[in-house]
Amino acid sequence: MAKSPPPHIHPPAFYNRPIVARTSPRPFRRLLPLAALAIIFLPIPTIHAQAAASPDSAADIRQPGGRLVLVLPFDNRSGQSNLGWIGDSFPYTLDQRLTSVGFLTIGRDDRQYALEHLGLPSDFRPSRATTIRIAQTLDADYVVVGSFNVENGRIQVQAQILEVNQLRMSEPLTDSAELSRLFDVENAIAWKLAQRMDPHFAVAEQTFLAAAGGVRLSSFEDYIRGTSAPTSDERLKRLNAAVTETPDYTAALLALGKEQYTARQYEAAAATLAKVPSTDRVALEAGFYGGLARFNTAKYAEAASAFAFVATRLPLPEVVNDQGVAESRQGKDAAPLFQQVIAADPNDADYHFNLAVALLGRSDIAGSTREVQVALSLHSDDPEATELLARLEATHGSTANLKTIVGADGFQPTTRIRRTWSEASFRQVAFQLDQMRAIQLACRPPPPPPAQRKTNRDAPFNWPPSRPPNKPSSIPNSASAISPRASCPKPSRSSTPPLPPTPTTPPPMPASLRSANAPAPPPKPAAKPKPPSSSSQTSTLTWSSLASTSRPTNSPSPPPTSPPPSSSNPPTPPP
């Protein structure tokens, strides 16, 4: 019996909504060519490399994507309701610290969407069974849960890690300090969690403790309360207070700018988001929403500049699309930008519609018709696209009355902007590629001991200089040329021993470097046809066979191995 689809799959009408990490297939689809190239050129670990790993390391080193962490708000066991904001502050701090050391964390927006998708309130404190459901909805590998208590001005914190794949809860991790040192307690808990999830974690605890920066605790409280307040007025009030007390608090600036944008205070949002430095970690998201704020005030040139700043550093399809929309609103040709977007995400109807409008500005009736047809095939319930297609077909391919026919009755198709920021999904795909590169590096052969490493400083002059010492004379295959010594040797499918590389004859020495009494080099013998060999023989070159044919660093060049010249073929002078 066919299984019903899981309840967390997005509905077909899912549109312009914050993307939950690893639940929507769109980020993976638009980055599929990049991932495919990475899979092609990254080697697969062999049986020998896996057997060399110890049992402990095999259990600790997870597969790509096995470091996705969901941190839930901590339970308030102090009995003081006014301290509930402290429990909401733990996901923020732990996410920042774990992300900085290579983990991929699920943000507050994605967590709130998962609760909403499961029909749970935003302030819901889940049981263990519900926690597992939330983790499976977000495809998390670890879930961090905890609680805190405050007595006599001192806070005690306890945290545990739930391994979703094995349904195993870790032992409690605890820490305590004065309540005024809340940052130190949260950073210490983050360091202990990182150590527990990654036994190879080597960052010092003091590094985590020094990461609080110059944010005041009262500003931090206003920021946490502002991001979780139930009404827009209260959120704006709290976030304004946090920014007023700590003007360079970039996280509060971003939250305040986004809240002002949601409240349609576009001028204020653009001014607030412009205060975020371009080198800050939240600068890209601030630039994206700053571009949207300027776009809504018809400042299209400033909006295009803001989107271009983000696109050059994080080329998300929605960012490049919005850059093209801002350019088209200025009367510029944005077709190349929309073509770039479609190349990254070809299954979005709006992107094809935008390209159709851009091609219409070029009077390219055939190209515009083709893109509208693709848009309707992806989203048939689009009245604007349907009307545009009918008017394009009414032209019968003639540009004589194109503007008159298309623009009749005030019809004016416009490009469509996107208001979705999906950096988390992009970072997750990049994170998986990084994990694949880590596997590649892990199966490389170990470097030689320092005693065997030689340099070329004391090596005698050898000819030809184009072939460096300690390099095999045979030409490597394409995979080795792209990534030399990047993979573990693959086991041969045949029992035939590997063939050593055929040594090549060095080219003749130029006359300017040859002594007067030295004989002329013999001519190069004619190449003989090689017998056909099996694929297993030509692809099983090992590093030991290559090392046996390489020249020592301090040894002279070997003499040529060609036969002596005959009387019928006199030697020819070198070129």
ZIQUI-V496692 format. One record per residue. N is the residue number from 1. RES is the residue in one letter. SS is DSSP state (~ for helix, > for strand, _ for the rest). NEAR is the number of other ideal C-beta (glycine too) atoms within 10 Angstrom. Layout:
BEGIN
n=N res=RES ss=SS near=NEAR
n=N res=RES ss=SS near=NEAR
END
This chain:
BEGIN
n=1 res=M ss=_ near=3
n=2 res=A ss=_ near=4
n=3 res=K ss=_ near=5
n=4 res=S ss=_ near=6
n=5 res=P ss=_ near=7
n=6 res=P ss=_ near=9
n=7 res=P ss=_ near=10
n=8 res=H ss=_ near=18
n=9 res=I ss=_ near=12
n=10 res=H ss=_ near=15
n=11 res=P ss=_ near=6
n=12 res=P ss=_ near=7
n=13 res=A ss=_ near=7
n=14 res=F ss=_ near=11
n=15 res=Y ss=_ near=13
n=16 res=N ss=_ near=11
n=17 res=R ss=_ near=13
n=18 res=P ss=_ near=16
n=19 res=I ss=_ near=22
n=20 res=V ss=_ near=24
n=21 res=A ss=_ near=25
n=22 res=R ss=_ near=22
n=23 res=T ss=_ near=19
n=24 res=S ss=_ near=18
n=25 res=P ss=_ near=12
n=26 res=R ss=~ near=17
n=27 res=P ss=~ near=22
n=28 res=F ss=~ near=14
n=29 res=R ss=~ near=15
n=30 res=R ss=~ near=23
n=31 res=L ss=_ near=21
n=32 res=L ss=~ near=13
n=33 res=P ss=~ near=11
n=34 res=L ss=~ near=13
n=35 res=A ss=~ near=16
n=36 res=A ss=~ near=10
n=37 res=L ss=~ near=11
n=38 res=A ss=~ near=17
n=39 res=I ss=~ near=11
n=40 res=I ss=~ near=9
n=41 res=F ss=~ near=15
n=42 res=L ss=_ near=16
n=43 res=P ss=_ near=18
n=44 res=I ss=_ near=13
n=45 res=P ss=_ near=17
n=46 res=T ss=_ near=15
n=47 res=I ss=~ near=10
n=48 res=H ss=~ near=12
n=49 res=A ss=~ near=18
n=50 res=Q ss=~ near=11
n=51 res=A ss=~ near=8
n=52 res=A ss=~ near=13
n=53 res=A ss=_ near=15
n=54 res=S ss=_ near=8
n=55 res=P ss=~ near=7
n=56 res=D ss=~ near=9
n=57 res=S ss=~ near=12
n=58 res=A ss=~ near=11
n=59 res=A ss=~ near=11
n=60 res=D ss=~ near=13
n=61 res=I ss=_ near=16
n=62 res=R ss=_ near=16
n=63 res=Q ss=_ near=11
n=64 res=P ss=_ near=14
n=65 res=G ss=_ near=16
n=66 res=G ss=_ near=14
n=67 res=R ss=_ near=21
n=68 res=L ss=> near=23
n=69 res=V ss=> near=22
n=70 res=L ss=> near=27
n=71 res=V ss=> near=26
n=72 res=L ss=_ near=22
n=73 res=P ss=_ near=23
n=74 res=F ss=_ near=25
n=75 res=D ss=> near=15
n=76 res=N ss=> near=20
n=77 res=R ss=_ near=14
n=78 res=S ss=_ near=18
n=79 res=G ss=_ near=9
n=80 res=Q ss=_ near=11
n=81 res=S ss=~ near=7
n=82 res=N ss=~ near=8
n=83 res=L ss=~ near=17
n=84 res=G ss=~ near=18
n=85 res=W ss=~ near=20
n=86 res=I ss=~ near=24
n=87 res=G ss=~ near=20
n=88 res=D ss=~ near=17
n=89 res=S ss=~ near=23
n=90 res=F ss=~ near=26
n=91 res=P ss=~ near=21
n=92 res=Y ss=~ near=20
n=93 res=T ss=~ near=22
n=94 res=L ss=~ near=25
n=95 res=D ss=~ near=22
n=96 res=Q ss=~ near=16
n=97 res=R ss=~ near=23
n=98 res=L ss=~ near=23
n=99 res=T ss=~ near=16
n=100 res=S ss=~ near=15
n=101 res=V ss=_ near=16
n=102 res=G ss=_ near=15
n=103 res=F ss=_ near=22
n=104 res=L ss=> near=24
n=105 res=T ss=> near=24
n=106 res=I ss=_ near=27
n=107 res=G ss=_ near=19
n=108 res=R ss=~ near=16
n=109 res=D ss=~ near=15
n=110 res=D ss=~ near=21
n=111 res=R ss=~ near=23
n=112 res=Q ss=~ near=15
n=113 res=Y ss=~ near=21
n=114 res=A ss=~ near=23
n=115 res=L ss=~ near=17
n=116 res=E ss=~ near=11
n=117 res=H ss=~ near=17
n=118 res=L ss=_ near=15
n=119 res=G ss=_ near=8
n=120 res=L ss=_ near=16
n=121 res=P ss=_ near=8
n=122 res=S ss=_ near=12
n=123 res=D ss=_ near=11
n=124 res=F ss=_ near=14
n=125 res=R ss=_ near=16
n=126 res=P ss=_ near=18
n=127 res=S ss=_ near=9
n=128 res=R ss=~ near=12
n=129 res=A ss=~ near=7
n=130 res=T ss=~ near=14
n=131 res=T ss=~ near=18
n=132 res=I ss=~ near=16
n=133 res=R ss=~ near=17
n=134 res=I ss=~ near=23
n=135 res=A ss=~ near=24
n=136 res=Q ss=~ near=13
n=137 res=T ss=~ near=21
n=138 res=L ss=~ near=22
n=139 res=D ss=_ near=17
n=140 res=A ss=_ near=28
n=141 res=D ss=_ near=20
n=142 res=Y ss=> near=24
n=143 res=V ss=> near=24
n=144 res=V ss=> near=27
n=145 res=V ss=> near=21
n=146 res=G ss=> near=22
n=147 res=S ss=> near=18
n=148 res=F ss=> near=26
n=149 res=N ss=> near=17
n=150 res=V ss=> near=18
n=151 res=E ss=> near=11
n=152 res=N ss=_ near=6
n=153 res=G ss=_ near=8
n=154 res=R ss=> near=14
n=155 res=I ss=> near=21
n=156 res=Q ss=> near=16
n=157 res=V ss=> near=23
n=158 res=Q ss=> near=18
n=159 res=A ss=> near=24
n=160 res=Q ss=> near=16
n=161 res=I ss=> near=20
n=162 res=L ss=> near=21
n=163 res=E ss=> near=14
n=164 res=V ss=_ near=19
n=165 res=N ss=_ near=11
n=166 res=Q ss=_ near=8
n=167 res=L ss=_ near=9
n=168 res=R ss=> near=9
n=169 res=M ss=> near=13
n=170 res=S ss=_ near=15
n=171 res=E ss=_ near=8
n=172 res=P ss=_ near=12
n=173 res=L ss=> near=19
n=174 res=T ss=> near=14
n=175 res=D ss=> near=19
n=176 res=S ss=> near=15
n=177 res=A ss=> near=16
n=178 res=E ss=> near=12
n=179 res=L ss=~ near=16
n=180 res=S ss=~ near=11
n=181 res=R ss=~ near=17
n=182 res=L ss=~ near=22
n=183 res=F ss=~ near=18
n=184 res=D ss=~ near=16
n=185 res=V ss=~ near=24
n=186 res=E ss=~ near=28
n=187 res=N ss=~ near=24
n=188 res=A ss=~ near=21
n=189 res=I ss=~ near=25
n=190 res=A ss=~ near=28
n=191 res=W ss=~ near=24
n=192 res=K ss=~ near=18
n=193 res=L ss=~ near=25
n=194 res=A ss=~ near=21
n=195 res=Q ss=~ near=15
n=196 res=R ss=~ near=17
n=197 res=M ss=~ near=21
n=198 res=D ss=_ near=18
n=199 res=P ss=_ near=11
n=200 res=H ss=_ near=8
n=201 res=F ss=_ near=15
n=202 res=A ss=_ near=7
n=203 res=V ss=_ near=15
n=204 res=A ss=_ near=9
n=205 res=E ss=~ near=14
n=206 res=Q ss=~ near=10
n=207 res=T ss=~ near=13
n=208 res=F ss=~ near=22
n=209 res=L ss=~ near=16
n=210 res=A ss=~ near=11
n=211 res=A ss=~ near=15
n=212 res=A ss=~ near=16
n=213 res=G ss=_ near=10
n=214 res=G ss=_ near=8
n=215 res=V ss=_ near=18
n=216 res=R ss=_ near=12
n=217 res=L ss=~ near=13
n=218 res=S ss=~ near=12
n=219 res=S ss=~ near=20
n=220 res=F ss=~ near=25
n=221 res=E ss=~ near=18
n=222 res=D ss=~ near=24
n=223 res=Y ss=~ near=27
n=224 res=I ss=~ near=24
n=225 res=R ss=~ near=20
n=226 res=G ss=~ near=23
n=227 res=T ss=~ near=22
n=228 res=S ss=~ near=20
n=229 res=A ss=_ near=17
n=230 res=P ss=_ near=8
n=231 res=T ss=_ near=8
n=232 res=S ss=~ near=12
n=233 res=D ss=~ near=9
n=234 res=E ss=~ near=13
n=235 res=R ss=~ near=22
n=236 res=L ss=~ near=19
n=237 res=K ss=~ near=14
n=238 res=R ss=~ near=24
n=239 res=L ss=~ near=28
n=240 res=N ss=~ near=17
n=241 res=A ss=~ near=19
n=242 res=A ss=~ near=27
n=243 res=V ss=~ near=23
n=244 res=T ss=~ near=12
n=245 res=E ss=~ near=16
n=246 res=T ss=_ near=21
n=247 res=P ss=_ near=11
n=248 res=D ss=_ near=14
n=249 res=Y ss=_ near=23
n=250 res=T ss=~ near=19
n=251 res=A ss=~ near=21
n=252 res=A ss=~ near=28
n=253 res=L ss=~ near=25
n=254 res=L ss=~ near=23
n=255 res=A ss=~ near=22
n=256 res=L ss=~ near=27
n=257 res=G ss=~ near=28
n=258 res=K ss=~ near=23
n=259 res=E ss=~ near=22
n=260 res=Q ss=~ near=25
n=261 res=Y ss=~ near=21
n=262 res=T ss=~ near=13
n=263 res=A ss=_ near=14
n=264 res=R ss=_ near=10
n=265 res=Q ss=_ near=16
n=266 res=Y ss=~ near=19
n=267 res=E ss=~ near=13
n=268 res=A ss=~ near=17
n=269 res=A ss=~ near=25
n=270 res=A ss=~ near=25
n=271 res=A ss=~ near=14
n=272 res=T ss=~ near=27
n=273 res=L ss=~ near=28
n=274 res=A ss=_ near=16
n=275 res=K ss=_ near=16
n=276 res=V ss=_ near=23
n=277 res=P ss=_ near=12
n=278 res=S ss=_ near=10
n=279 res=T ss=_ near=6
n=280 res=D ss=_ near=15
n=281 res=R ss=_ near=14
n=282 res=V ss=_ near=17
n=283 res=A ss=~ near=19
n=284 res=L ss=~ near=19
n=285 res=E ss=~ near=19
n=286 res=A ss=~ near=24
n=287 res=G ss=~ near=24
n=288 res=F ss=~ near=27
n=289 res=Y ss=~ near=24
n=290 res=G ss=~ near=30
n=291 res=G ss=~ near=29
n=292 res=L ss=~ near=24
n=293 res=A ss=~ near=28
n=294 res=R ss=~ near=25
n=295 res=F ss=~ near=23
n=296 res=N ss=~ near=17
n=297 res=T ss=_ near=13
n=298 res=A ss=_ near=10
n=299 res=K ss=_ near=18
n=300 res=Y ss=~ near=19
n=301 res=A ss=~ near=13
n=302 res=E ss=~ near=18
n=303 res=A ss=~ near=27
n=304 res=A ss=~ near=26
n=305 res=S ss=~ near=16
n=306 res=A ss=~ near=28
n=307 res=F ss=~ near=29
n=308 res=A ss=~ near=19
n=309 res=F ss=~ near=19
n=310 res=V ss=~ near=26
n=311 res=A ss=~ near=25
n=312 res=T ss=_ near=11
n=313 res=R ss=_ near=12
n=314 res=L ss=_ near=17
n=315 res=P ss=_ near=14
n=316 res=L ss=_ near=24
n=317 res=P ss=~ near=25
n=318 res=E ss=~ near=25
n=319 res=V ss=~ near=29
n=320 res=V ss=~ near=25
n=321 res=N ss=~ near=29
n=322 res=D ss=~ near=30
n=323 res=Q ss=~ near=27
n=324 res=G ss=~ near=29
n=325 res=V ss=~ near=26
n=326 res=A ss=~ near=28
n=327 res=E ss=~ near=24
n=328 res=S ss=~ near=22
n=329 res=R ss=~ near=18
n=330 res=Q ss=_ near=11
n=331 res=G ss=_ near=9
n=332 res=K ss=_ near=16
n=333 res=D ss=_ near=13
n=334 res=A ss=_ near=26
n=335 res=A ss=~ near=24
n=336 res=P ss=~ near=12
n=337 res=L ss=~ near=26
n=338 res=F ss=~ near=28
n=339 res=Q ss=~ near=15
n=340 res=Q ss=~ near=17
n=341 res=V ss=~ near=29
n=342 res=I ss=~ near=20
n=343 res=A ss=~ near=13
n=344 res=A ss=~ near=20
n=345 res=D ss=_ near=19
n=346 res=P ss=_ near=14
n=347 res=N ss=_ near=13
n=348 res=D ss=_ near=23
n=349 res=A ss=~ near=20
n=350 res=D ss=~ near=24
n=351 res=Y ss=~ near=30
n=352 res=H ss=~ near=24
n=353 res=F ss=~ near=27
n=354 res=N ss=~ near=29
n=355 res=L ss=~ near=28
n=356 res=A ss=~ near=27
n=357 res=V ss=~ near=24
n=358 res=A ss=~ near=26
n=359 res=L ss=~ near=22
n=360 res=L ss=~ near=23
n=361 res=G ss=~ near=15
n=362 res=R ss=_ near=11
n=363 res=S ss=_ near=12
n=364 res=D ss=_ near=16
n=365 res=I ss=~ near=19
n=366 res=A ss=~ near=10
n=367 res=G ss=~ near=16
n=368 res=S ss=~ near=27
n=369 res=T ss=~ near=19
n=370 res=R ss=~ near=16
n=371 res=E ss=~ near=28
n=372 res=V ss=~ near=30
n=373 res=Q ss=~ near=15
n=374 res=V ss=~ near=19
n=375 res=A ss=~ near=25
n=376 res=L ss=~ near=18
n=377 res=S ss=~ near=10
n=378 res=L ss=~ near=17
n=379 res=H ss=_ near=16
n=380 res=S ss=_ near=10
n=381 res=D ss=_ near=9
n=382 res=D ss=_ near=17
n=383 res=P ss=~ near=7
n=384 res=E ss=~ near=15
n=385 res=A ss=~ near=25
n=386 res=T ss=~ near=13
n=387 res=E ss=~ near=15
n=388 res=L ss=~ near=24
n=389 res=L ss=~ near=19
n=390 res=A ss=~ near=11
n=391 res=R ss=~ near=18
n=392 res=L ss=~ near=22
n=393 res=E ss=~ near=13
n=394 res=A ss=~ near=13
n=395 res=T ss=_ near=19
n=396 res=H ss=_ near=10
n=397 res=G ss=_ near=10
n=398 res=S ss=_ near=10
n=399 res=T ss=_ near=10
n=400 res=A ss=_ near=9
n=401 res=N ss=_ near=12
n=402 res=L ss=~ near=18
n=403 res=K ss=~ near=12
n=404 res=T ss=~ near=9
n=405 res=I ss=~ near=17
n=406 res=V ss=~ near=19
n=407 res=G ss=_ near=12
n=408 res=A ss=~ near=11
n=409 res=D ss=~ near=7
n=410 res=G ss=~ near=5
n=411 res=F ss=_ near=12
n=412 res=Q ss=_ near=8
n=413 res=P ss=_ near=19
n=414 res=T ss=_ near=12
n=415 res=T ss=_ near=23
n=416 res=R ss=_ near=16
n=417 res=I ss=_ near=21
n=418 res=R ss=_ near=23
n=419 res=R ss=_ near=15
n=420 res=T ss=_ near=17
n=421 res=W ss=_ near=22
n=422 res=S ss=_ near=22
n=423 res=E ss=~ near=17
n=424 res=A ss=~ near=19
n=425 res=S ss=~ near=24
n=426 res=F ss=~ near=19
n=427 res=R ss=~ near=17
n=428 res=Q ss=~ near=21
n=429 res=V ss=~ near=19
n=430 res=A ss=~ near=15
n=431 res=F ss=~ near=19
n=432 res=Q ss=~ near=22
n=433 res=L ss=~ near=18
n=434 res=D ss=~ near=14
n=435 res=Q ss=~ near=19
n=436 res=M ss=~ near=19
n=437 res=R ss=~ near=14
n=438 res=A ss=~ near=12
n=439 res=I ss=~ near=16
n=440 res=Q ss=~ near=19
n=441 res=L ss=~ near=8
n=442 res=A ss=~ near=14
n=443 res=C ss=_ near=19
n=444 res=R ss=_ near=14
n=445 res=P ss=_ near=12
n=446 res=P ss=_ near=5
n=447 res=P ss=_ near=9
n=448 res=P ss=_ near=9
n=449 res=P ss=_ near=7
n=450 res=P ss=~ near=6
n=451 res=A ss=~ near=6
n=452 res=Q ss=~ near=7
n=453 res=R ss=_ near=10
n=454 res=K ss=_ near=14
n=455 res=T ss=_ near=8
n=456 res=N ss=_ near=10
n=457 res=R ss=_ near=6
n=458 res=D ss=_ near=8
n=459 res=A ss=_ near=15
n=460 res=P ss=_ near=9
n=461 res=F ss=_ near=8
n=462 res=N ss=_ near=16
n=463 res=W ss=_ near=15
n=464 res=P ss=_ near=11
n=465 res=P ss=_ near=7
n=466 res=S ss=_ near=7
n=467 res=R ss=_ near=15
n=468 res=P ss=_ near=11
n=469 res=P ss=_ near=16
n=470 res=N ss=_ near=12
n=471 res=K ss=_ near=11
n=472 res=P ss=_ near=19
n=473 res=S ss=_ near=15
n=474 res=S ss=_ near=15
n=475 res=I ss=_ near=10
n=476 res=P ss=_ near=15
n=477 res=N ss=_ near=11
n=478 res=S ss=~ near=8
n=479 res=A ss=~ near=14
n=480 res=S ss=~ near=13
n=481 res=A ss=~ near=9
n=482 res=I ss=~ near=11
n=483 res=S ss=_ near=13
n=484 res=P ss=_ near=9
n=485 res=R ss=_ near=11
n=486 res=A ss=_ near=17
n=487 res=S ss=_ near=20
n=488 res=C ss=_ near=20
n=489 res=P ss=_ near=17
n=490 res=K ss=_ near=14
n=491 res=P ss=_ near=9
n=492 res=S ss=_ near=14
n=493 res=R ss=_ near=11
n=494 res=S ss=_ near=12
n=495 res=S ss=_ near=6
n=496 res=T ss=_ near=12
n=497 res=P ss=_ near=11
n=498 res=P ss=_ near=18
n=499 res=L ss=_ near=13
n=500 res=P ss=_ near=15
n=501 res=P ss=_ near=17
n=502 res=T ss=_ near=9
n=503 res=P ss=_ near=12
n=504 res=T ss=_ near=11
n=505 res=T ss=_ near=13
n=506 res=P ss=_ near=17
n=507 res=P ss=_ near=14
n=508 res=P ss=_ near=20
n=509 res=M ss=_ near=16
n=510 res=P ss=_ near=11
n=511 res=A ss=~ near=12
n=512 res=S ss=~ near=6
n=513 res=L ss=~ near=9
n=514 res=R ss=_ near=15
n=515 res=S ss=_ near=7
n=516 res=A ss=_ near=5
n=517 res=N ss=_ near=5
n=518 res=A ss=_ near=10
n=519 res=P ss=_ near=9
n=520 res=A ss=_ near=15
n=521 res=P ss=_ near=19
n=522 res=P ss=_ near=16
n=523 res=P ss=_ near=15
n=524 res=K ss=_ near=12
n=525 res=P ss=_ near=13
n=526 res=A ss=_ near=5
n=527 res=A ss=_ near=6
n=528 res=K ss=_ near=6
n=529 res=P ss=_ near=5
n=530 res=K ss=_ near=7
n=531 res=P ss=_ near=5
n=532 res=P ss=_ near=6
n=533 res=S ss=_ near=10
n=534 res=S ss=_ near=12
n=535 res=S ss=~ near=9
n=536 res=S ss=~ near=13
n=537 res=Q ss=~ near=14
n=538 res=T ss=~ near=12
n=539 res=S ss=_ near=14
n=540 res=T ss=_ near=19
n=541 res=L ss=_ near=19
n=542 res=T ss=_ near=13
n=543 res=W ss=~ near=11
n=544 res=S ss=~ near=10
n=545 res=S ss=~ near=16
n=546 res=L ss=~ near=17
n=547 res=A ss=~ near=10
n=548 res=S ss=~ near=11
n=549 res=T ss=~ near=13
n=550 res=S ss=_ near=13
n=551 res=R ss=_ near=17
n=552 res=P ss=_ near=10
n=553 res=T ss=_ near=17
n=554 res=N ss=_ near=11
n=555 res=S ss=_ near=11
n=556 res=P ss=_ near=12
n=557 res=S ss=_ near=15
n=558 res=P ss=_ near=10
n=559 res=P ss=_ near=7
n=560 res=P ss=_ near=13
n=561 res=T ss=_ near=9
n=562 res=S ss=_ near=12
n=563 res=P ss=_ near=9
n=564 res=P ss=_ near=6
n=565 res=P ss=_ near=16
n=566 res=S ss=_ near=8
n=567 res=S ss=_ near=5
n=568 res=S ss=_ near=5
n=569 res=N ss=_ near=10
n=570 res=P ss=_ near=9
n=571 res=P ss=_ near=13
n=572 res=T ss=_ near=13
n=573 res=P ss=_ near=8
n=574 res=P ss=_ near=13
n=575 res=P ss=_ near=7
END
